[in-house]
Amino acid sequence: MADAAKATAKRKTTASKTAARATTPRRKTTTQRTAPKAATKRFETTGREVFLAGLGFYGKTYDQAQERLDALQKKLKARRKNADKVYKDLVKRGKKVERDAKGAINDIDIPNLDELTDRKKLEAQLKKVRARFQELRKSARIKAAA
């Protein structure tokens, strides 16, 4: 008997749902609804404008990046020219310093090597240098280190 009551209850709920559906009008789903053509046209236009604005932004960014790259390339080219000029000036200056150094070396009076190898003459010169150094120390009042 319990089974019969369940079956009857099932039939009643199904029947009441069917009756409820019949009395209330069905609503159309969003795909079934039709929007006015003017609103659809406006949405399409707005969407296209948003797309074009994004495309314009991309184009403007690309142009600015290209301008900056061109400016940097010009600066790099100018610096390379300046570097070549500075390099040539340094080479010119180096040649002059080398020439002056060679002249100064030639002006130095270097005694014969035979005289330097003679031990007695070398010791005599060392005594003269030490005496002169002592005189300079006394005149400058420098105390000898312990």
DSSP file (Angstrom, degrees, kcal/mol; ACC not computed):
  #  RESIDUE AA STRUCTURE BP1 BP2  ACC     N-H-->O    O-->H-N    N-H-->O    O-->H-N    TCO  KAPPA ALPHA  PHI   PSI    X-CA   Y-CA   Z-CA
    1    1 A M     >        0   0    0      0, 0.0     4,-1.9     0, 0.0     5,-0.2   0.000 360.0 360.0 360.0 -32.4    0.0    0.0    0.0
    2    2 A A  H  >  +     0   0    0      1,-0.2     4,-1.9     2,-0.2     5,-0.2   0.866 360.0  54.6 -63.3 -35.2    2.9    2.3    0.6
    3    3 A D  H  > S+     0   0    0      1,-0.2     4,-2.1     2,-0.2    -1,-0.2   0.890 106.2  51.1 -66.9 -37.3    3.9    1.8   -3.0
    4    4 A A  H  > S+     0   0    0      1,-0.2     4,-2.0     2,-0.2    -1,-0.2   0.881 108.7  51.5 -67.0 -37.5    0.5    2.8   -4.2
    5    5 A A  H  X S+     0   0    0     -4,-1.9     4,-2.3     2,-0.2    -1,-0.2   0.879 109.9  49.7 -67.2 -37.8    0.6    6.0   -2.1
    6    6 A K  H  X S+     0   0    0     -4,-1.9     4,-2.3     2,-0.2    -2,-0.2   0.912 110.1  50.2 -66.7 -42.3    4.0    6.9   -3.5
    7    7 A A  H  X S+     0   0    0     -4,-2.1     4,-2.0     1,-0.2    -2,-0.2   0.896 111.5  48.3 -64.2 -39.6    2.9    6.4   -7.1
    8    8 A T  H  X S+     0   0    0     -4,-2.0     4,-2.0     2,-0.2    -1,-0.2   0.897 111.1  50.8 -67.0 -40.7   -0.2    8.6   -6.5
    9    9 A A  H  X S+     0   0    0     -4,-2.3     4,-2.1     1,-0.2    -2,-0.2   0.871 109.6  51.4 -64.7 -36.9    2.0   11.3   -4.9
   10   10 A K  H  X S+     0   0    0     -4,-2.3     4,-2.1     1,-0.2     5,-0.2   0.921 109.4  49.0 -66.3 -42.7    4.3   11.2   -7.9
   11   11 A R  H  X S+     0   0    0     -4,-2.0     4,-2.4     1,-0.2    -2,-0.2   0.879 110.0  52.4 -65.5 -36.5    1.4   11.5  -10.3
   12   12 A K  H  X S+     0   0    0     -4,-2.0     4,-2.8     2,-0.2     5,-0.2   0.924 110.1  46.2 -67.1 -44.7    0.0   14.5   -8.4
   13   13 A T  H  X S+     0   0    0     -4,-2.1     4,-2.0     2,-0.2    -1,-0.2   0.899 114.9  47.6 -66.6 -38.8    3.3   16.5   -8.4
   14   14 A T  H  X S+     0   0    0     -4,-2.1     4,-2.0    -5,-0.2    -1,-0.2   0.909 113.8  47.6 -67.2 -40.9    3.9   15.8  -12.0
   15   15 A A  H  X S+     0   0    0     -4,-2.4     4,-2.2    -5,-0.2    -2,-0.2   0.896 111.4  50.1 -67.7 -39.8    0.3   16.8  -12.9
   16   16 A S  H  X S+     0   0    0     -4,-2.8     4,-2.2     1,-0.2    -1,-0.2   0.869 110.1  50.6 -68.8 -34.1    0.5   19.9  -10.8
   17   17 A K  H  X S+     0   0    0     -4,-2.0     4,-2.1     2,-0.2    -1,-0.2   0.908 110.5  49.4 -67.1 -40.6    3.8   21.0  -12.4
   18   18 A T  H  X S+     0   0    0     -4,-2.0     4,-1.7     1,-0.2    -2,-0.2   0.895 111.7  48.9 -65.9 -39.0    2.3   20.4  -15.8
   19   19 A A  H  X S+     0   0    0     -4,-2.2     4,-1.5     1,-0.2    -1,-0.2   0.889 109.9  51.7 -67.3 -39.0   -0.8   22.5  -14.9
   20   20 A A  H  X S+     0   0    0     -4,-2.2     4,-1.7     1,-0.2    -2,-0.2   0.882 109.3  50.3 -66.0 -37.8    1.4   25.3  -13.5
   21   21 A R  H  < S+     0   0    0     -4,-2.1    -1,-0.2     1,-0.2    -2,-0.2   0.872 107.9  53.3 -67.9 -36.1    3.4   25.4  -16.7
   22   22 A A  H  < S+     0   0    0     -4,-1.7    -1,-0.2     1,-0.2    -2,-0.2   0.847 109.8  47.2 -69.4 -33.6    0.3   25.6  -18.8
   23   23 A T  H  < S+     0   0    0     -4,-1.5    -1,-0.2    -5,-0.1    -2,-0.2   0.845 103.7  65.4 -81.2 -33.9   -1.1   28.6  -16.9
   24   24 A T  S  < S-     0   0    0     -4,-1.7     2,-0.1    -5,-0.1     0, 0.0  -0.737  89.2-117.3 -92.1 136.5    2.1   30.7  -16.9
   25   25 A P        -     0   0    0      0, 0.0     2,-0.2     0, 0.0    -2,-0.1  -0.444  32.3-111.9 -70.1 143.4    3.4   32.0  -20.2
   26   26 A R        -     0   0    0     -2,-0.1     2,-0.3    -4,-0.1    -5,-0.0  -0.536  26.3-131.5 -76.0 137.4    6.9   30.8  -21.1
   27   27 A R        -     0   0    0     -2,-0.2     2,-0.2     1,-0.0    -1,-0.1  -0.662  22.3-116.8 -86.9 145.5    9.6   33.4  -21.1
   28   28 A K        -     0   0    0     -2,-0.3    -1,-0.0     1,-0.1     5,-0.0  -0.579  28.2-120.8 -79.7 143.5   11.9   33.5  -24.1
   29   29 A T    >>  -     0   0    0     -2,-0.2     4,-1.8     1,-0.1     3,-0.7  -0.266  33.5 -96.9 -75.0 171.5   15.6   32.7  -23.6
   30   30 A T  T 34 S+     0   0    0      1,-0.3    -1,-0.1     2,-0.2    -2,-0.1   0.824 126.1  52.2 -63.1 -30.4   18.2   35.3  -24.4
   31   31 A T  T 34 S+     0   0    0      1,-0.2    -1,-0.3     3,-0.1    -3,-0.0   0.785 110.1  49.1 -75.7 -24.1   18.9   33.7  -27.7
   32   32 A Q  T <4 S+     0   0    0     -3,-0.7    -2,-0.2     2,-0.1    -1,-0.2   0.778  94.0  88.3 -84.0 -25.9   15.2   33.8  -28.6
   33   33 A R     <  -     0   0    0     -4,-1.8     2,-0.5     1,-0.0    -4,-0.0  -0.413  69.6-145.3 -70.4 147.0   14.8   37.4  -27.7
   34   34 A T        -     0   0    0     -2,-0.1     3,-0.1     0, 0.0    -3,-0.1  -0.967   8.0-147.7-117.2 122.9   15.4   39.9  -30.4
   35   35 A A        -     0   0    0     -2,-0.5     5,-0.0     1,-0.1     0, 0.0  -0.477  37.1 -86.9 -81.3 156.9   17.0   43.2  -29.5
   36   36 A P     >  -     0   0    0      0, 0.0     4,-1.9     0, 0.0     3,-0.2  -0.331  35.2-122.4 -61.5 148.2   16.1   46.3  -31.4
   37   37 A K  H  > S+     0   0    0      1,-0.2     4,-2.6     2,-0.2     5,-0.2   0.837 109.5  57.5 -64.1 -34.3   18.3   46.8  -34.5
   38   38 A A  H  > S+     0   0    0      2,-0.2     4,-2.2     1,-0.2    -1,-0.2   0.910 107.4  47.4 -64.2 -41.9   19.4   50.2  -33.4
   39   39 A A  H  > S+     0   0    0      2,-0.2     4,-2.3     1,-0.2    -1,-0.2   0.909 112.2  49.8 -66.3 -41.2   20.8   48.9  -30.1
   40   40 A T  H  X S+     0   0    0     -4,-1.9     4,-2.2     1,-0.2    -2,-0.2   0.924 111.0  49.3 -61.7 -44.4   22.6   46.0  -32.0
   41   41 A K  H  X S+     0   0    0     -4,-2.6     4,-2.4     1,-0.2    -1,-0.2   0.897 110.0  51.7 -61.4 -40.9   24.1   48.5  -34.4
   42   42 A R  H  X S+     0   0    0     -4,-2.2     4,-2.7     1,-0.2    -1,-0.2   0.901 109.4  49.6 -64.7 -41.3   25.3   50.7  -31.5
   43   43 A F  H  X S+     0   0    0     -4,-2.3     4,-2.6     2,-0.2    -1,-0.2   0.903 111.8  48.4 -63.6 -41.9   26.9   47.7  -29.8
   44   44 A E  H  X S+     0   0    0     -4,-2.2     4,-2.3     2,-0.2    -2,-0.2   0.917 112.8  48.0 -64.0 -43.3   28.7   46.7  -33.0
   45   45 A T  H  X S+     0   0    0     -4,-2.4     4,-2.4     2,-0.2    -2,-0.2   0.925 113.2  47.4 -64.2 -45.0   29.9   50.3  -33.6
   46   46 A T  H  X S+     0   0    0     -4,-2.7     4,-2.3     1,-0.2    -2,-0.2   0.917 111.9  50.1 -63.9 -43.6   31.1   50.6  -30.0
   47   47 A G  H  X S+     0   0    0     -4,-2.6     4,-2.1     1,-0.2    -1,-0.2   0.905 111.6  48.3 -61.1 -41.7   32.9   47.3  -30.1
   48   48 A R  H  X S+     0   0    0     -4,-2.3     4,-2.8     1,-0.2    -1,-0.2   0.900 110.5  51.6 -65.8 -40.3   34.6   48.2  -33.4
   49   49 A E  H  X S+     0   0    0     -4,-2.4     4,-2.4     2,-0.2    -2,-0.2   0.891 108.7  50.7 -64.7 -38.5   35.6   51.6  -31.9
   50   50 A V  H  X S+     0   0    0     -4,-2.3     4,-2.1     2,-0.2    -1,-0.2   0.923 111.6  48.3 -63.7 -43.4   37.2   49.9  -28.9
   51   51 A F  H  X S+     0   0    0     -4,-2.1     4,-2.3     1,-0.2    -2,-0.2   0.924 112.7  47.8 -60.9 -45.3   39.1   47.6  -31.2
   52   52 A L  H  X S+     0   0    0     -4,-2.8     4,-2.6     2,-0.2    -2,-0.2   0.855 108.8  54.5 -66.7 -34.1   40.3   50.5  -33.3
   53   53 A A  H  X S+     0   0    0     -4,-2.4     4,-2.3     2,-0.2    -1,-0.2   0.920 109.7  47.4 -64.4 -42.3   41.3   52.5  -30.2
   54   54 A G  H  X S+     0   0    0     -4,-2.1     4,-2.2     2,-0.2    -2,-0.2   0.904 112.6  49.0 -63.4 -41.3   43.5   49.5  -29.1
   55   55 A L  H  X S+     0   0    0     -4,-2.3     4,-2.3     2,-0.2    -2,-0.2   0.886 110.9  50.4 -65.1 -39.5   45.0   49.3  -32.6
   56   56 A G  H  X S+     0   0    0     -4,-2.6     4,-2.6     2,-0.2    -2,-0.2   0.891 108.9  51.9 -64.9 -39.9   45.7   53.0  -32.6
   57   57 A F  H  X S+     0   0    0     -4,-2.3     4,-2.5     2,-0.2    -2,-0.2   0.922 110.0  49.1 -61.5 -44.9   47.4   52.8  -29.2
   58   58 A Y  H  X S+     0   0    0     -4,-2.2     4,-2.4     1,-0.2    -2,-0.2   0.924 111.9  48.9 -60.3 -45.5   49.6   50.0  -30.5
   59   59 A G  H  X S+     0   0    0     -4,-2.3     4,-2.3     1,-0.2    -2,-0.2   0.903 111.7  48.5 -62.5 -41.9   50.5   52.0  -33.6
   60   60 A K  H  X S+     0   0    0     -4,-2.6     4,-2.3     2,-0.2    -1,-0.2   0.911 111.5  49.7 -65.6 -41.9   51.3   55.1  -31.5
   61   61 A T  H  X S+     0   0    0     -4,-2.5     4,-2.3     1,-0.2    -2,-0.2   0.908 110.6  50.5 -62.1 -42.5   53.5   53.1  -29.1
   62   62 A Y  H  X S+     0   0    0     -4,-2.4     4,-2.3     1,-0.2    -2,-0.2   0.915 110.2  49.6 -62.3 -44.0   55.3   51.5  -32.1
   63   63 A D  H  X S+     0   0    0     -4,-2.3     4,-2.3     2,-0.2    -2,-0.2   0.907 111.4  48.6 -63.2 -41.9   56.0   54.9  -33.6
   64   64 A Q  H  X S+     0   0    0     -4,-2.3     4,-2.3     2,-0.2    -1,-0.2   0.901 111.3  49.7 -65.5 -40.4   57.3   56.3  -30.4
   65   65 A A  H  X S+     0   0    0     -4,-2.3     4,-2.2     1,-0.2    -1,-0.2   0.902 110.7  50.5 -64.6 -39.6   59.6   53.3  -29.9
   66   66 A Q  H  X S+     0   0    0     -4,-2.3     4,-2.3     2,-0.2    -2,-0.2   0.897 109.5  50.9 -65.2 -40.6   60.9   53.7  -33.4
   67   67 A E  H  X S+     0   0    0     -4,-2.3     4,-2.3     2,-0.2    -2,-0.2   0.915 110.9  48.5 -62.9 -43.2   61.6   57.4  -32.9
   68   68 A R  H  X S+     0   0    0     -4,-2.3     4,-2.5     1,-0.2    -2,-0.2   0.903 110.7  50.9 -64.8 -40.3   63.5   56.7  -29.7
   69   69 A L  H  X S+     0   0    0     -4,-2.2     4,-2.2     2,-0.2    -1,-0.2   0.917 110.2  49.3 -63.1 -43.0   65.5   54.0  -31.4
   70   70 A D  H  X S+     0   0    0     -4,-2.3     4,-2.0     2,-0.2    -2,-0.2   0.912 110.9  50.1 -62.3 -42.0   66.4   56.4  -34.2
   71   71 A A  H  X S+     0   0    0     -4,-2.3     4,-2.2     1,-0.2    -2,-0.2   0.908 110.9  49.2 -63.3 -41.9   67.5   59.0  -31.7
   72   72 A L  H  X S+     0   0    0     -4,-2.5     4,-2.5     1,-0.2    -1,-0.2   0.879 109.2  52.3 -65.5 -37.3   69.7   56.5  -29.9
   73   73 A Q  H  X S+     0   0    0     -4,-2.2     4,-2.2     2,-0.2    -1,-0.2   0.886 108.6  50.7 -66.3 -37.3   71.3   55.4  -33.1
   74   74 A K  H  X S+     0   0    0     -4,-2.0     4,-2.3     2,-0.2    -2,-0.2   0.920 111.3  48.1 -64.5 -42.8   72.1   59.0  -34.0
   75   75 A K  H  X S+     0   0    0     -4,-2.2     4,-2.5     1,-0.2    -2,-0.2   0.912 111.1  50.7 -63.4 -41.7   73.7   59.5  -30.6
   76   76 A L  H  X S+     0   0    0     -4,-2.5     4,-2.2     1,-0.2    -1,-0.2   0.906 110.0  49.6 -62.7 -41.9   75.7   56.3  -31.0
   77   77 A K  H  X S+     0   0    0     -4,-2.2     4,-2.0     2,-0.2    -1,-0.2   0.909 111.4  49.0 -63.8 -42.4   77.0   57.4  -34.4
   78   78 A A  H  X S+     0   0    0     -4,-2.3     4,-2.3     1,-0.2    -2,-0.2   0.899 111.1  50.1 -64.6 -40.4   78.0   60.8  -33.0
   79   79 A R  H  X S+     0   0    0     -4,-2.5     4,-2.8     2,-0.2    -1,-0.2   0.875 107.9  53.2 -67.2 -36.1   79.8   59.2  -30.1
   80   80 A R  H  X S+     0   0    0     -4,-2.2     4,-2.2     2,-0.2    -1,-0.2   0.921 109.6  48.2 -64.2 -41.7   81.7   56.8  -32.4
   81   81 A K  H  X S+     0   0    0     -4,-2.0     4,-1.9     1,-0.2    -2,-0.2   0.926 113.6  47.5 -61.9 -43.8   82.9   59.8  -34.5
   82   82 A N  H  X S+     0   0    0     -4,-2.3     4,-2.7     1,-0.2    -2,-0.2   0.883 109.4  53.8 -65.0 -39.0   84.0   61.6  -31.3
   83   83 A A  H  X S+     0   0    0     -4,-2.8     4,-2.6     1,-0.2    -1,-0.2   0.899 107.7  50.4 -63.7 -40.1   85.7   58.4  -30.1
   84   84 A D  H  X S+     0   0    0     -4,-2.2     4,-2.3     2,-0.2    -1,-0.2   0.911 111.6  48.5 -62.8 -41.4   87.7   58.2  -33.3
   85   85 A K  H  X S+     0   0    0     -4,-1.9     4,-2.3     2,-0.2    -2,-0.2   0.930 112.5  47.2 -64.4 -45.6   88.7   61.8  -32.9
   86   86 A V  H  X S+     0   0    0     -4,-2.7     4,-2.5     1,-0.2    -2,-0.2   0.907 111.2  52.6 -62.9 -41.7   89.8   61.4  -29.3
   87   87 A Y  H  X S+     0   0    0     -4,-2.6     4,-2.3     1,-0.2    -1,-0.2   0.925 109.8  47.8 -60.5 -45.4   91.7   58.2  -30.2
   88   88 A K  H  X S+     0   0    0     -4,-2.3     4,-2.2     1,-0.2    -1,-0.2   0.896 111.4  51.1 -63.6 -39.6   93.6   60.0  -33.0
   89   89 A D  H  X S+     0   0    0     -4,-2.3     4,-2.4     2,-0.2    -1,-0.2   0.899 110.0  50.0 -63.5 -40.2   94.4   62.9  -30.6
   90   90 A L  H  X S+     0   0    0     -4,-2.5     4,-2.6     2,-0.2    -2,-0.2   0.893 109.9  49.9 -66.3 -39.4   95.7   60.5  -28.0
   91   91 A V  H  X S+     0   0    0     -4,-2.3     4,-2.1     2,-0.2    -1,-0.2   0.919 111.4  49.5 -63.6 -42.4   97.9   58.8  -30.5
   92   92 A K  H  X S+     0   0    0     -4,-2.2     4,-1.7     1,-0.2    -2,-0.2   0.918 112.7  46.9 -61.8 -44.4   99.3   62.2  -31.6
   93   93 A R  H  X S+     0   0    0     -4,-2.4     4,-2.5     1,-0.2    -2,-0.2   0.893 109.6  54.3 -65.2 -40.5   99.9   63.1  -27.9
   94   94 A G  H  X S+     0   0    0     -4,-2.6     4,-2.5     1,-0.2    -1,-0.2   0.884 106.5  51.6 -61.4 -39.6  101.6   59.7  -27.3
   95   95 A K  H  X S+     0   0    0     -4,-2.1     4,-2.2     2,-0.2    -1,-0.2   0.894 110.3  49.1 -63.8 -39.4  104.0   60.3  -30.2
   96   96 A K  H  X S+     0   0    0     -4,-1.7     4,-2.5     2,-0.2    -2,-0.2   0.926 111.7  47.9 -66.7 -43.6  105.0   63.7  -28.8
   97   97 A V  H  X S+     0   0    0     -4,-2.5     4,-2.7     1,-0.2    -2,-0.2   0.907 111.7  51.0 -63.5 -41.4  105.6   62.3  -25.3
   98   98 A E  H  X S+     0   0    0     -4,-2.5     4,-2.4     2,-0.2    -1,-0.2   0.915 110.4  48.8 -61.8 -42.6  107.7   59.5  -26.7
   99   99 A R  H  X S+     0   0    0     -4,-2.2     4,-1.9     1,-0.2    -2,-0.2   0.917 112.8  47.4 -63.7 -43.3  109.7   61.9  -28.7
  100  100 A D  H  X S+     0   0    0     -4,-2.5     4,-2.3     2,-0.2    -2,-0.2   0.897 111.6  51.0 -64.9 -40.0  110.3   64.1  -25.7
  101  101 A A  H  X S+     0   0    0     -4,-2.7     4,-2.5     2,-0.2    -2,-0.2   0.909 109.1  50.3 -65.2 -41.7  111.2   61.1  -23.5
  102  102 A K  H  X S+     0   0    0     -4,-2.4     4,-2.1     1,-0.2    -1,-0.2   0.899 110.8  49.9 -63.2 -38.8  113.8   59.9  -26.1
  103  103 A G  H  X S+     0   0    0     -4,-1.9     4,-1.4     2,-0.2    -2,-0.2   0.900 110.8  49.4 -64.8 -40.2  115.3   63.4  -26.1
  104  104 A A  H  X S+     0   0    0     -4,-2.3     4,-0.8     1,-0.2    -2,-0.2   0.887 110.4  50.4 -67.2 -38.1  115.5   63.5  -22.3
  105  105 A I  H >< S+     0   0    0     -4,-2.5     3,-0.6     1,-0.2    -1,-0.2   0.896 109.2  51.5 -65.8 -39.3  117.1   60.0  -22.2
  106  106 A N  H 3< S+     0   0    0     -4,-2.1    -1,-0.2     1,-0.2    -2,-0.2   0.809 105.8  56.2 -67.5 -28.3  119.7   61.2  -24.8
  107  107 A D  H 3< S+     0   0    0     -4,-1.4     2,-0.2    -5,-0.1    -1,-0.2   0.704  84.8  99.2 -76.4 -19.6  120.5   64.2  -22.7
  108  108 A I  S << S-     0   0    0     -4,-0.8     2,-0.9    -3,-0.6    -3,-0.0  -0.509  75.2-132.9 -71.9 131.6  121.3   62.1  -19.6
  109  109 A D        -     0   0    0     -2,-0.2    -1,-0.1     0, 0.0    -2,-0.1  -0.762  24.6-170.2 -88.4 107.5  125.1   61.7  -19.2
  110  110 A I        -     0   0    0     -2,-0.9     3,-0.1     1,-0.0    -2,-0.0  -0.865  18.5-130.6 -99.7 123.4  125.6   58.0  -18.6
  111  111 A P        -     0   0    0      0, 0.0     5,-0.1     0, 0.0    -1,-0.0  -0.240  38.2 -81.3 -68.3 162.2  129.2   57.1  -17.5
  112  112 A N     >  -     0   0    0      1,-0.1     4,-1.3     2,-0.0     3,-0.5  -0.294  33.5-126.0 -60.9 146.9  131.0   54.3  -19.2
  113  113 A L  H  > S+     0   0    0      1,-0.2     4,-1.6     2,-0.2    -1,-0.1   0.800 109.1  63.1 -65.5 -27.7  130.1   50.9  -17.9
  114  114 A D  H  > S+     0   0    0      1,-0.2     4,-0.9     2,-0.2    -1,-0.2   0.884 100.8  51.5 -64.6 -36.8  133.8   50.2  -17.4
  115  115 A E  H  4 S+     0   0    0     -3,-0.5     3,-0.4     1,-0.2    -1,-0.2   0.876 108.9  50.8 -67.9 -35.6  133.9   53.0  -14.8
  116  116 A L  H  < S+     0   0    0     -4,-1.3    -1,-0.2     1,-0.2    -2,-0.2   0.795 106.3  54.7 -72.6 -27.2  130.9   51.6  -13.0
  117  117 A T  H  < S+     0   0    0     -4,-1.6     2,-0.6     4,-0.0    -1,-0.2   0.708  83.8  96.8 -79.6 -18.4  132.5   48.2  -12.8
  118  118 A D     X  -     0   0    0     -4,-0.9     4,-2.0    -3,-0.4     5,-0.2  -0.629  67.0-154.7 -73.3 116.5  135.6   49.6  -11.1
  119  119 A R  H  > S+     0   0    0     -2,-0.6     4,-2.3     1,-0.2     5,-0.2   0.855  86.8  52.9 -65.4 -39.5  134.9   48.9   -7.5
  120  120 A K  H  > S+     0   0    0      2,-0.2     4,-1.9     1,-0.2    -1,-0.2   0.912 111.2  46.0 -65.7 -43.2  137.2   51.7   -6.1
  121  121 A K  H  > S+     0   0    0      1,-0.2     4,-2.3     2,-0.2    -1,-0.2   0.898 112.2  52.0 -67.3 -38.3  135.6   54.4   -8.2
  122  122 A L  H  X S+     0   0    0     -4,-2.0     4,-2.2     1,-0.2    -2,-0.2   0.915 110.0  48.0 -64.0 -42.8  132.1   53.2   -7.3
  123  123 A E  H  X S+     0   0    0     -4,-2.3     4,-2.1     2,-0.2    -1,-0.2   0.867 109.6  53.6 -66.6 -35.6  132.8   53.3   -3.6
  124  124 A A  H  X S+     0   0    0     -4,-1.9     4,-2.0     2,-0.2    -1,-0.2   0.922 109.6  47.8 -64.2 -43.4  134.2   56.8   -3.9
  125  125 A Q  H  X S+     0   0    0     -4,-2.3     4,-2.3     1,-0.2    -2,-0.2   0.900 109.9  52.7 -65.0 -39.5  131.0   57.9   -5.6
  126  126 A L  H  X S+     0   0    0     -4,-2.2     4,-2.6     2,-0.2    -1,-0.2   0.888 107.5  52.1 -62.3 -39.4  128.9   56.3   -2.9
  127  127 A K  H  X S+     0   0    0     -4,-2.1     4,-2.4     2,-0.2    -1,-0.2   0.913 109.7  49.2 -62.6 -42.3  130.9   58.1   -0.2
  128  128 A K  H  X S+     0   0    0     -4,-2.0     4,-2.4     1,-0.2    -2,-0.2   0.917 112.3  48.1 -62.5 -42.8  130.3   61.4   -2.0
  129  129 A V  H  X S+     0   0    0     -4,-2.3     4,-2.4     2,-0.2    -2,-0.2   0.906 112.1  48.9 -65.6 -42.1  126.5   60.6   -2.2
  130  130 A R  H  X S+     0   0    0     -4,-2.6     4,-2.3     2,-0.2    -1,-0.2   0.902 111.5  49.4 -65.5 -40.7  126.3   59.6    1.5
  131  131 A A  H  X S+     0   0    0     -4,-2.4     4,-2.1     2,-0.2    -2,-0.2   0.924 112.3  47.6 -63.4 -44.1  128.1   62.8    2.5
  132  132 A R  H  X S+     0   0    0     -4,-2.4     4,-2.2     1,-0.2    -2,-0.2   0.897 110.6  52.3 -64.4 -39.5  125.8   64.9    0.4
  133  133 A F  H  X S+     0   0    0     -4,-2.4     4,-2.3     1,-0.2    -1,-0.2   0.895 108.2  51.2 -63.3 -40.9  122.8   63.1    1.8
  134  134 A Q  H  X S+     0   0    0     -4,-2.3     4,-2.4     2,-0.2    -1,-0.2   0.900 109.0  51.2 -63.5 -40.9  124.0   63.7    5.4
  135  135 A E  H  X S+     0   0    0     -4,-2.1     4,-2.3     1,-0.2    -2,-0.2   0.922 110.9  48.1 -61.9 -43.9  124.3   67.4    4.6
  136  136 A L  H  X S+     0   0    0     -4,-2.2     4,-1.7     1,-0.2    -1,-0.2   0.892 110.7  51.5 -64.6 -38.9  120.8   67.5    3.2
  137  137 A R  H  X>S+     0   0    0     -4,-2.3     5,-2.3     2,-0.2     4,-0.7   0.919 111.1  47.3 -64.5 -43.4  119.4   65.7    6.3
  138  138 A K  H  <5S+     0   0    0     -4,-2.4     3,-0.5     1,-0.2    -2,-0.2   0.893 111.5  50.6 -66.3 -39.3  121.1   68.2    8.7
  139  139 A S  H  <5S+     0   0    0     -4,-2.3    -1,-0.2     1,-0.2    -2,-0.2   0.821 115.1  42.9 -69.2 -28.7  119.9   71.2    6.7
  140  140 A A  H  <5S-     0   0    0     -4,-1.7    -1,-0.2    -5,-0.2    -2,-0.2   0.511 109.1-128.3 -91.2  -6.0  116.4   69.8    6.8
  141  141 A R  T  <5 +     0   0    0     -4,-0.7     2,-0.5    -3,-0.5    -3,-0.2   0.903  48.6 161.7  60.2  45.7  116.8   68.8   10.5
  142  142 A I      < -     0   0    0     -5,-2.3     2,-0.2    -6,-0.1    -1,-0.2  -0.843  34.4-133.6 -97.6 129.1  115.6   65.2    9.9
  143  143 A K        -     0   0    0     -2,-0.5     2,-0.1     1,-0.1     3,-0.1  -0.585  25.5-109.4 -81.9 144.6  116.6   62.8   12.6
  144  144 A A        -     0   0    0     -2,-0.2     2,-0.2     1,-0.1    -1,-0.1  -0.448  35.1-109.5 -70.9 144.0  118.0   59.5   11.6
  145  145 A A              0   0    0      1,-0.1    -1,-0.1    -2,-0.1    -3,-0.0  -0.494 360.0 360.0 -74.2 145.5  115.8   56.5   12.1
  146  146 A A              0   0    0     -2,-0.2    -1,-0.1    -3,-0.1    -2,-0.0   0.468 360.0 360.0 -76.3 360.0  116.9   54.1   14.8
